[in-house]
Amino acid sequence: MSQSDWRTYKPVLIPPVDNLHEIEVYRKQGGYEALKSVLTDKKRWADPKSVVDEVKAANIRGRGGAGFNAGLKWSFMPPADGGPRYLACNGDESEPGTFKDRKIFEYNPHLFIEGAVIAAYAMEITTIYVYIRGEYRPFIEMMRKAVQDAYKNGMLGKNILKSNFSVDMVVASGAGAYICGEETSMLESIEGKRGYPRVKPPFPAQKGLWGRPTTINNIETLSCVPLVIRNGADWFSSIGAKNHPGPLLYGISGHVNRPGVYELPSGVPVLELIEEVAGGMRNGKKLKAIIPGGSSTPILRADQLDGVTMDSDSLRTAGSMLGTSGMVVMDEDTDIVEVLWRISHFYHHESCGQCTPCRDGTGWLEKILLKIRNGDGETRDLDLLLDVTTQMEGRTICALADAAAWPVRYTITRFRDEFEARCKKSVHALV
Amino acid sequence: MTMSEVFIDGKRYEFEGQPQLLQFILDLGLEVPFFCYHPSMTAPANCRQCMVKVGSPVKDRETGEYELDDEGNRVIRWFPKLQTSCNTVIADGMVVQTQESDELVQRAQKDTLEFILANHPLDCPICDQAGECPLQIQTYKYGPEGSRFEVKKVHKPKHVQLGPRVTLDAERCINCTRCVRFTDEISKSHQLTIVERGDKNYPVTAPGRSFDDPYSLNTVDICPVGALTSTDFRFKARVWEMNQTPSIDITNGKGCNIDLWTRDNLVLRITPRFHPEVNDYWMPDAGREAYQLFNENRVSHPAQKLESEQVSASWNHALETLAEQLEQTDRKDVLFIGSPHASVEENFALMQLANLTGAKTPVFTPHVEEGSGDGFLLSDDQAPNAEGCRLLGLEEVSPKQMQTKVSEARLIVALNDNLFGRGVLDATHAKNAFWVVFASNHTETTQMADLLIPITTAAEHAASYVNVDSRIQRTFPAKETKYSNRRLSMEMSEGRLDRFGTSFDNWVTEDHKIDCVPFWDFATQAGERLGLNLHLIDGRQIMDQIATMNPAFEGVSYVTMDEQGGIVLAKESMAKSK
């Protein structure tokens, strides 16, 4: 079964099966077989490490935005010492343009649960935390229901499938802070503290939740795990782009006819994704720009998109990043100044305020952009904006400052004439 | 084995263990600007001010030798980003460039300061912190020359009464979280947290709660800006107008090291002074509030009781009265009462006077309130010098014994201790005797005095106190009395105005000078009048006498105390002295 051509691709993460969120339906579809195999088939899976090796070989690049090999991350866990170890599943997706994990919570929660339990087994973990963003009220309830069902069916809790392996799963919710999607501030939030990112090192694998070894994975990443176990690493890595393989949830929003979440192999050409998958531009307008993977990834002009595919290598070459593959499509009528101000407004609102450059930089950026948007800006303000982004980048504990700075830097450099058109000519230079 | 080495700005330094880079640099006497870091608390690395460039030498994987470039220098692999030095652990061979040698570091530090100042109100002219403000100082040194921030600043709550003693101006706050970490890690009251998000952040208590931590004022000291100020002290004085004099907290047995801040012969505030073995950087709020003891309710000028009312008497008259009483009264009916609230030197002077007049050894009752200590900087012992009285050889008596002794005595000479106020004695015990009370402040006890003689406090004389851990530490005179002079006294500290002031500065004032003398002065004069040779000149000379006479104090002098930050007196010599 070749799954490489996106036109013939059959979805596996969110397949079109009615009521798949119900555990009976999920099991009928072959659900929890991967878990059973891992826990009971000692010939195939001699020990937890064999599972880690298989996942490592599949090269699941983390779907939360950083794109780190999941199996490799698992192998960073120190040897078990009898104390508690945690898996923290990051379902806080809060970046504008990103709305893919909710599809899993909604349509296929047990695939994720199965993946998380396999991960827990592979890393000898005893407690799993699922952290879901606070705004996802209905999905939090759905996940809680799914977890209850899994407990009732013996897929969670003590002695799972009579294998002597036990693991608990706790659904925790955020309270509406983007920063809690940053992995270490998510840990703080789970611990009941203020969501401030932690200073690294120590890394979570050494000191995570409550100071114990912890691995943090994205929801979609963990949902890929049962597929890898069922079909093998080779099957997985043969799907889609070579260096970023596997099924991928594309969240397409903006000025297209059919916005939504689409499951396709990675590496679909951007223009095909817009024209064929998302039904083309709304009202027959021309494409102006896209933001490929969530609002922090640099914007790309339409003329930069020829031959660009949705995978990390191709997008890096084009001058952006895959991020969470949540693509925002903008047509020719889009006011880029307004877009950038709105993005900056978001980062200003969401900066946790721990580090100086981000705390005061995000607000400064937004206020200058607001000035330009309102027609009070001067051309020198554009250079100041670029200066401020330089002062923010790479100088904070977490990457939020970078995430706030990149859109400003790249949107201004890629649409400078539109910004200048909105600005008055500077009378004197800024010191 | 060779020592580990680190290169900072091109100079080689050796180190042991795993020191943190910033502290290591500070310990060398070098400088890197910082705000959030505090040596006694965890480093959150949130102010991003102490950034430096860090690199490590490249080692050949097989040989383990350092790789060298064409010129024979080690190949350095620089960290891709600048590192905050506060939480960087030094490794062997590490190469560090600070603002002294690297332009990028210089720029990064300047950039961070520009960000910090962006939303800072810049109200230094009306801010209490001005003059001792790390933000102000470091901005002058490392900050940008102007501001490019031309948009509206964030507005936040101002003059918020966080608790009974601390006031918050959230706009000045730079969110270093030192205060929050103090309540989490040092005082453990967990009363403060940061609320809001981003540039609206500020520290505050939980809704409806008061910041009544008994150590709350320490947050004012460690606040690197004027966001947290002392409700009592704010707006009272500029830092540069005051004289800062090292002293000892005399409100409890712990003997926290403190600074007295004086102006116009008034103590205006008390702040802790670093001592690694006594109080670190901290002190309880109670000790700070004691500054009023030095200014208010002072006994000034002697008084004698005539028909149940105390009336002003001359010093000569006071001397004459005491001498007559001592001459007239049978030795066995004279009771000298020492005081755990008075210094070693004062108690020694009392002992000398008692001994030379042939009276019994002075007695004292410790002032202990069980359960009032907290295992940190508050002790059960409410007096600063009970241990000193014991070591001197005063007779320790229980309140009951004290009552008996007082009832039996005909003449009582009592040193600065409010025995009536703290419940050891009441009026029924005092009926028979003639009371000579030496006191600094008006209390229930001074009301009982037939002869009341004013004496100096710890803020006016140099004297030593032995704390609950047997450490003897001393004070310096911080303010003038009617009979002392800042310019003539070698012990008194010099303030900025003393050094640089002119007569036009109008800083010398006769106001607020108390009409009192050190106890040993009066004791010496009384001795002379009685034909006894006490020869007690000042604290320094008295301590030298004690050191030669009392083995418990062997080797103790003001010089050694000053050099060593106080001296722990050996417990076994205590037994010897008894």
Chai-1 contact restraints between the chains, C-beta under 6 A:
chainA,res_idxA,chainB,res_idxB,connection_type,confidence,min_distance_angstrom,max_distance_angstrom,comment,restraint_id
A,V199,B,A45,contact,1.0,0.0,6.0,A-B,restraint_1
A,V199,B,N87,contact,1.0,0.0,6.0,A-B,restraint_2
A,S351,B,G198,contact,1.0,0.0,6.0,A-B,restraint_3
A,G353,B,N175,contact,1.0,0.0,6.0,A-B,restraint_4
A,G353,B,R197,contact,1.0,0.0,6.0,A-B,restraint_5
A,G353,B,G198,contact,1.0,0.0,6.0,A-B,restraint_6
A,G353,B,N201,contact,1.0,0.0,6.0,A-B,restraint_7
A,Q354,B,N46,contact,1.0,0.0,6.0,A-B,restraint_8
A,C355,B,N46,contact,1.0,0.0,6.0,A-B,restraint_9
A,C355,B,R48,contact,1.0,0.0,6.0,A-B,restraint_10
A,T356,B,C47,contact,1.0,0.0,6.0,A-B,restraint_11
A,T356,B,R48,contact,1.0,0.0,6.0,A-B,restraint_12
A,T356,B,T112,contact,1.0,0.0,6.0,A-B,restraint_13
A,T356,B,F115,contact,1.0,0.0,6.0,A-B,restraint_14
A,T356,B,I116,contact,1.0,0.0,6.0,A-B,restraint_15
A,P357,B,R48,contact,1.0,0.0,6.0,A-B,restraint_16
A,P357,B,F115,contact,1.0,0.0,6.0,A-B,restraint_17
A,R359,B,G198,contact,1.0,0.0,6.0,A-B,restraint_18
A,R359,B,D199,contact,1.0,0.0,6.0,A-B,restraint_19
A,D360,B,F115,contact,1.0,0.0,6.0,A-B,restraint_20
A,D360,B,A118,contact,1.0,0.0,6.0,A-B,restraint_21
A,D360,B,N119,contact,1.0,0.0,6.0,A-B,restraint_22
A,D360,B,D199,contact,1.0,0.0,6.0,A-B,restraint_23
A,G361,B,F115,contact,1.0,0.0,6.0,A-B,restraint_24
A,G363,B,D199,contact,1.0,0.0,6.0,A-B,restraint_25
A,W364,B,A118,contact,1.0,0.0,6.0,A-B,restraint_26
A,K367,B,V151,contact,1.0,0.0,6.0,A-B,restraint_27
A,L384,B,R148,contact,1.0,0.0,6.0,A-B,restraint_28
A,Q391,B,D111,contact,1.0,0.0,6.0,A-B,restraint_29
A,G394,B,K81,contact,1.0,0.0,6.0,A-B,restraint_30
A,R395,B,R48,contact,1.0,0.0,6.0,A-B,restraint_31
A,L430,B,R148,contact,1.0,0.0,6.0,A-B,restraint_32
A,V431,B,G146,contact,1.0,0.0,6.0,A-B,restraint_33
